[in-house]
Amino acid sequence: MNGLQQQDDTEYGDEMPDQMVQVSNALAEQRATKKRAQDDVKLLANRIALLKLEEKKAWKKIEDTKKKAVDIMKVRQRNKEIRSEKDNLRM
């Protein structure tokens, strides 16, 4: 090695490992942040899917309730008509 090369090695010898450690730590932190973000995306996607499923069940219950209400109204109307016919026959 020549004198200039040796001087550069000793001049930056202590700083390079610190810089490498900083870069390595920054990369590790960035990877961890990316993993957390990916995990958050998965959790949110699962939560959205669950909410959509719950919404679908709720709409089904609403439709079933509407059908039952229509059926009840028909039965009440039919009972009213039957009572009315009976009342007419009694007169």
C-alpha positions as a Markdown table, in Angstrom:
| # | Residue | x | y | z |
|---|---|---|---|---|
| 1 | Met | 0.0 | 0.0 | 0.0 |
| 2 | Asn | 1.2 | 3.5 | -0.6 |
| 3 | Gly | 1.3 | 6.2 | 2.0 |
| 4 | Leu | -1.9 | 7.9 | 0.8 |
| 5 | Gln | -3.9 | 4.7 | 0.9 |
| 6 | Gln | -2.7 | 4.0 | 4.4 |
| 7 | Gln | -3.6 | 7.5 | 5.5 |
| 8 | Asp | -7.1 | 7.1 | 4.2 |
| 9 | Asp | -7.6 | 3.8 | 6.0 |
| 10 | Thr | -6.5 | 5.2 | 9.3 |
| 11 | Glu | -8.4 | 8.5 | 8.8 |
| 12 | Tyr | -11.7 | 6.8 | 8.1 |
| 13 | Gly | -11.1 | 3.6 | 9.9 |
| 14 | Asp | -13.1 | 4.5 | 13.0 |
| 15 | Glu | -15.9 | 6.3 | 11.2 |
| 16 | Met | -16.7 | 3.7 | 8.6 |
| 17 | Pro | -17.9 | 1.1 | 11.0 |
| 18 | Asp | -20.1 | 3.7 | 12.8 |
| 19 | Gln | -21.6 | 4.8 | 9.5 |
| 20 | Met | -22.1 | 1.1 | 8.5 |
| 21 | Val | -23.9 | 0.5 | 11.8 |
| 22 | Gln | -26.1 | 3.5 | 11.4 |
| 23 | Val | -27.0 | 2.5 | 7.8 |
| 24 | Ser | -27.6 | -1.1 | 9.0 |
| 25 | Asn | -29.8 | 0.1 | 11.9 |
| 26 | Ala | -31.7 | 2.4 | 9.5 |
| 27 | Leu | -32.3 | -0.4 | 7.1 |
| 28 | Ala | -33.4 | -2.7 | 9.9 |
| 29 | Glu | -35.8 | 0.0 | 11.2 |
| 30 | Gln | -37.1 | 0.5 | 7.7 |
| 31 | Arg | -37.7 | -3.2 | 7.3 |
| 32 | Ala | -39.5 | -3.4 | 10.6 |
| 33 | Thr | -41.6 | -0.4 | 9.7 |
| 34 | Lys | -42.5 | -1.9 | 6.3 |
| 35 | Lys | -43.4 | -5.2 | 8.0 |
| 36 | Arg | -45.7 | -3.4 | 10.5 |
| 37 | Ala | -47.3 | -1.6 | 7.6 |
| 38 | Gln | -47.9 | -4.8 | 5.7 |
| 39 | Asp | -49.3 | -6.4 | 8.9 |
| 40 | Asp | -51.6 | -3.4 | 9.3 |
| 41 | Val | -52.8 | -3.8 | 5.7 |
| 42 | Lys | -53.6 | -7.5 | 6.3 |
| 43 | Leu | -55.4 | -6.7 | 9.6 |
| 44 | Leu | -57.4 | -3.9 | 7.9 |
| 45 | Ala | -58.3 | -6.2 | 4.9 |
| 46 | Asn | -59.5 | -8.9 | 7.3 |
| 47 | Arg | -61.5 | -6.3 | 9.3 |
| 48 | Ile | -63.1 | -5.0 | 6.1 |
| 49 | Ala | -64.0 | -8.5 | 5.0 |
| 50 | Leu | -65.5 | -9.2 | 8.4 |
| 51 | Leu | -67.5 | -6.0 | 8.3 |
| 52 | Lys | -68.8 | -6.8 | 4.8 |
| 53 | Leu | -69.9 | -10.2 | 6.0 |
| 54 | Glu | -71.7 | -8.7 | 9.0 |
| 55 | Glu | -73.3 | -6.2 | 6.7 |
| 56 | Lys | -74.5 | -9.0 | 4.4 |
| 57 | Lys | -76.0 | -10.8 | 7.4 |
| 58 | Ala | -77.7 | -7.6 | 8.6 |
| 59 | Trp | -79.2 | -7.0 | 5.2 |
| 60 | Lys | -80.5 | -10.6 | 5.1 |
| 61 | Lys | -82.1 | -10.1 | 8.5 |
| 62 | Ile | -83.7 | -6.8 | 7.3 |
| 63 | Glu | -85.1 | -8.5 | 4.2 |
| 64 | Asp | -86.4 | -11.4 | 6.3 |
| 65 | Thr | -88.0 | -9.0 | 8.7 |
| 66 | Lys | -89.7 | -7.1 | 5.9 |
| 67 | Lys | -91.1 | -10.4 | 4.5 |
| 68 | Lys | -92.4 | -11.3 | 7.9 |
| 69 | Ala | -94.0 | -7.9 | 8.3 |
| 70 | Val | -95.7 | -8.3 | 4.9 |
| 71 | Asp | -96.9 | -11.8 | 5.9 |
| 72 | Ile | -98.3 | -10.4 | 9.2 |
| 73 | Met | -100.1 | -7.6 | 7.4 |
| 74 | Lys | -101.6 | -10.1 | 4.9 |
| 75 | Val | -102.8 | -12.3 | 7.8 |
| 76 | Arg | -104.3 | -9.3 | 9.6 |
| 77 | Gln | -106.1 | -8.1 | 6.5 |
| 78 | Arg | -107.4 | -11.6 | 5.9 |
| 79 | Asn | -108.6 | -11.9 | 9.5 |
| 80 | Lys | -110.2 | -8.4 | 9.2 |
| 81 | Glu | -112.1 | -9.6 | 6.0 |
| 82 | Ile | -113.2 | -12.8 | 7.7 |
| 83 | Arg | -114.5 | -10.8 | 10.7 |
| 84 | Ser | -116.2 | -8.4 | 8.4 |
| 85 | Glu | -117.9 | -11.3 | 6.5 |
| 86 | Lys | -119.0 | -12.9 | 9.8 |
| 87 | Asp | -120.4 | -9.5 | 11.0 |
| 88 | Asn | -122.3 | -9.2 | 7.7 |
| 89 | Leu | -123.8 | -12.7 | 8.0 |
| 90 | Arg | -125.0 | -12.0 | 11.5 |
| 91 | Met | -127.0 | -9.0 | 10.4 |
